[in-house]
Amino acid sequence: MSLLSIQNLSQSFDGKPILDGLTMDFWEGHIHAVVGPNGAGKSTLANTIMGLHGYTNYGGEIFFDGQSLRGVSVDARARMGITLAWQEPARFEGLSVLRFVGAGSKRKDPAHVKGLLEALGLEGERYLHRSVDRTLSGGERKRIELASILAMEPRLILMDEPDSGIDVAALDYIFTALSRLKNQGATVIMITHSRAVLEQADHAFLMCNGRLREKGEISKIGRYFIDRCIPCDHINEPDEEESIL
């Protein structure tokens, strides 16, 4: 059953089409990956689903659990159980990790927050009372953000480059978080340039030039990382740096 259904979605900026007639269904309780070259429209897709400022004037329809999201604010979408994990996690000067992780959780006790942090490889006692600020590395903030998402127990999580800023040693903890989210019954949509992240998904979509080019099993979509490109009517060929991502 589809938790999120996108029907003929289009999005333009300054007269330039970024999303062009996308139709996609994301199944409840599954991990989905969205891959494709830079500029394919992947992040625009996530921002439009979340309803961020500047992304609300779209064509087509987005349905969440059968309800149209047109005109629904970001805050209202969050209350419905939709959340977005940023590629670059935010800093909150003066806000402790305990307060940040516990903010959206039904359980506010430090022991619960400590357990979530430790599930992501962060020693609870060392981090609970630290500030979510520039003293934390990007990788630490990424894992703290994931702990906050686990605490919220959302229904739909949009993850833009979940491995961004994460070293190889920490990547397994990200995969642990994905497994835990799935076990909670959440639907996860991961935007990624990483084959390793793609392989954590149950199903994948391949985008290029704002359009859906292919969908299916991971083994099928994974060919994109081998062939470096896909047959399509894009007027440009991806450069070497993009094609090997």
N, C-alpha and C positions, 0 to 999 in steps of 0.2 A: 504494500500500500504506500502511495506517495504521500509524504508529509509536506513536501514543497513541490509545487508544480509551476513551471515557467512556460508561458504560452506566447509565442511570437514576440518576444521581448526585443525592443529596440531602444537605443540610448545614443544621443548625439551631443557633441559639444562644439560650439562655434561653427555649426553647420556640418561638422565632420562626423559621420556615423562611426560609433565605437562598438556598439552591439547591433547586430543586424538579423532580426528575425529568429532569435534563439527560442527553441522549444526543448525543455529538459525536465525530467522527473527524477526527484531524489527520494529514494525509498526510506521509510522510517526504520530506525535502528541499524542503518548501514553506514559504512565509511565510504565516501565518494571522493575521488580525486579529479581535479580539473587541471589539465596540462596544456601546454602550447607555447609558442615563442613569445618573447617580449612584445608588447603592443597588441596581443591577441584579444584583449578585453577582459581578461580574467579578474583583475582587481576591480574593474568597473562593475562586473557582474556581482561581486561580493558587496560592494558599496551600495549598489542599487537594491539588492535584497535586504540589506540592513536599513535602507532608507536614510542614508546620511545626507547632510545638507549639500545641495547641488545635484543630487542624484534622484530626486523625486519626480521629475518630469520625464516619464518614460512612456513608450508605446507598448502595447500588448498588456499582458496581465501576469501578476505574481500571486499565487494562491498558497496560503499556509494553513494546513489542516482544513482545506476547503473554503477558507475565508480570503477574500481579496485583500491585499495589503495596500491598495491604492488609497492614499490619504491618511494612512496610519503612521503616526509619528514614531521616531526612533525609540522613545521611552515606552510607548505602547507596545512596540514590537518586542522590546526587552521583557516587558511584563508577560507577553505571550510565550516567552521562552526562547527567543532568538538572541544570539550574542555573536560578537565578532572579536576574534583575537588578532590584534594588529601585527603586521610584519615587524614594526619597530615598537615595542611596548612603551607605554607612557611612563613618565616619571611623575611622582607626587611628593614634592618636597614637604617634609614634616609629617607625612602619613605613614604610620608604621605598617609593616608587613602583616601583622596580626589584624589590624583594622581593615586593610585593603582586601585581604583574602576573606575575612569574615563578613565584609559589607553585604554581599548578596547571599549569604548562607543562612539557612534556618538555624544552624547550630553555630553559636558564637563563642563556644568555649575554646580556650587556647589549645587544649589537648587535641581537639579535632583538627584545627588549623595546623598544628605541629605534625600530625600524622599525614596530612596532605602534602606538606612540604617535604617530608622525609620520603614519601612515595615517589617524589620527583628528584631525589638525590640531594636535598638541601637539609643540613642539620638544623632541626627545629629550634633548639635553644640559641643557636647563633643568629638566626634570622628573624625570629618573632618580633623583636623590638627594634629592628633596623628600619631605617626610612627607605621608602621606595623612591630613591633619588639617584643622583649621578655616582654615588659611591658603589652602586651595584653595577656589575657588568651587564651587557646586553643579554648574555645567556642566562644570568641569574634572574633578570627581570622577566625574561621569557618564561622561565619555569615558575616564577611566582605568579605570573598572569595565568598560566595554565592551572595552577593550584586554585586560583580564585574562580576559574570556570568550573573546575570539578566541584567546588563548594556550592556553586549556584545550581548545579544539576539541571542545565538547560535542555530544551528539547532539540534545538538546532544550533550547531556551532559552525561558524564560518572561520576558517583558519587560513590567513594569507601568509604563505611561506613559513610553516611552523618550524622549520629547521634553520631559519635565518638567524645568524649570530650564535648558533649552537655548535660547540666542538663535537668531534666524533664520539668522545667519551660520554657526553651528555645526551646524545641522540637517542639512546636506548630508553632514557627516562621519558622523552617525548612520546616514544612508541608505547610506553607503559600507560601514559595519560590517555592516548587514543584508545587503547584496549579497555581502560577503565570507563571511558565515556560510552563506548559501545555497550559495555556490560550494564551501564545505567539505563540503556535504552535510547540514548541520544542518537541523533542523525548528525554526521560530521561531513562537512564539505571542505576539502583541503585544496588550496591553490598551491601548486608546487612546480619547481623546475628539477626536482630531485627524483631519480628513479627509485632510490631507497625509500623515500616517503611514499611514492606511488605504490610500491609493493605492500604497503600496510593497508591499502584500500580494498574494498570488496568489488568496486565498480569504478569505471573512470570515463571521463569525457575529454575529447581532444578538440581544442578551439584554435582557430586561426582567422585573423582579419575580422573579428567580431562574430564569426559564425561557428556553428557546431559542425565539425568535420567527421567525427567518428565517436562512437561510444561502445562500451562493452567490457569484457573481462580484462583484467590487468595484463595478461599475456598478450592480448590483442593490442591494447593501447601502448604497451611497453615498447613496441617496435619503433615508435616515434624517437626514442632515445638511441636506437641503433641506426636507423636510416637518416637521422638528423633533419629530416624534413618530410612533408607529406604532399602528395599531389593535390594541387588546388589552383584556383584562378587568381591568387594573390599576384599583384603586379610586380612585387619585389621578391627576391630570394633572401632568406635570413642570412645575416653575416655569420662568420665562423664562430664568433664568441657566443652568439645566441644559439646557434644550431647544436652546440655540444652540451648545452645545459641539461 
